[in-house]
Amino acid sequence: MLRFPIRIFLLVLVVFAGCNTAFKARSSLLPGHLSELEESIIYIPVKIYAKPFLEKAEAMAPVSFTSGGWPAFESAACDFQYKYRFLRSSLSFACTNNKVQVTMLGNYQISGSKCVCAFGKQVSPWISGSCGFAPETMRRIQITIGSELSFEPNGRIVSHSALQRINPLDKCTVTLMNTDITPLISDSIRSSVNAFSSFLDRAVGDLKYNDLIQKIATLTGKKISLAGYGSLKLNTSAIHVGKINLLGDTIYFTAGFRCFPEISSDSINHQSTRFLPPITETNEKEGFRIQANASYEYFFLDSMLSKFARQNPFDLDGKQVRISQVNIRGLDNNRIQLKLQFTGSFKGILYLTGTPKLDEKMQQISVPDLDYSLKSADLVLTMGKTLYNKKIITTLRSKAVLNLNDLFQKNKPGLDSMMSRTISAYVSSEGAIQGIRARGMVVNKDNLLLQLSAQGNLSLSVSPPKKF
């Protein structure tokens, strides 16, 4: 009957759900006698199915690299001219701790001609040689591009790409000219690949997130409705991103942030923000540890408690009693008054007073001094005088004990199922809460203050559309 904190403790679920997109600064809630909030830490491993991204990168890379004017010869000097063509295979990607490697294993063909020059003029016929032209098969060559990824404070991704290695698996030595012309194609391909690397860096740098980031900043800079249980202000103090790794066709990294979430019955946005904290890199382990203050005015709790009481009738001397309405009023000295309206076998109004207590070690909330208010003596109750005997008040005191650990275990399947769900057509989450604790409670004349903590894990999986 008097389990008034039961719904409030469920609100911690919404704390971590909302913090997934939280952005702002430190808590402004002044919690009276509650201890200062510790920073909430949330690090979420993110898994992205990368095939669409890899296919897009594949489409951006030229399929062939050729010498200038191909298939005509390009003059390197008065006494030498050449032409080449390189045809690449599919790109192979690897990424470890923000270091990307793109490998191309392909085939090349090259032809060179030499002559004798005097005073800058040709004085003999061209003597030619080639590799990889029919009837020969094309020669093999391996090219590796390296790129270093980093995040700027505004969330922009920057890449620095360059050719790492050219490895001619099959050399080209022209016997007639007694010349190894393999370095020639290596130098020529190097120039083309470096140009392509610069193009990749520009393409990554041109990716725009401004609109998305601004929408997130605007959304989370306001209070978020908790579907009838108050409003959540996220108050993010820092945003972190871990190292990016690629395994198979899946990208892995950790997105993390720190915040000071607070819950209240006041839904008005007295102060809104439209900015994000700077993004920095981190090596923190995955998981979340959340602590939140909640401030509720008593009139806001009335509807929640009345709904809960109506759903939980109880027996009194063998007859069923229903509470149709609960009203709470704060008193001096951390006490409250409960006004209970009864229906069913008994009808009438009863006033009770008491001092709610939190046993943090046992994780129990009780009202050990629960007793009848003097107001009850002035009211005519159809329940009869048996309501006022010692046995009944002792029973009410025993029922007014809430074991938070039992409450958590009872609600854990539902909480975990809310963490493991489909968020959108392309995003899903999976997680579990390991524990919830009440760290403090203050009963004021105007409001009830709670401090809650939760820990667990949460992960995100993203499968972008084929054409993103």
Summary of the structure (lengths in Angstrom):
residues: 468
radius of gyration: 35.8
end to end distance: 53.8
largest distance: 129.8
contacts: 1456
relative contact order: 0.18
helix: 23%
strand: 43%
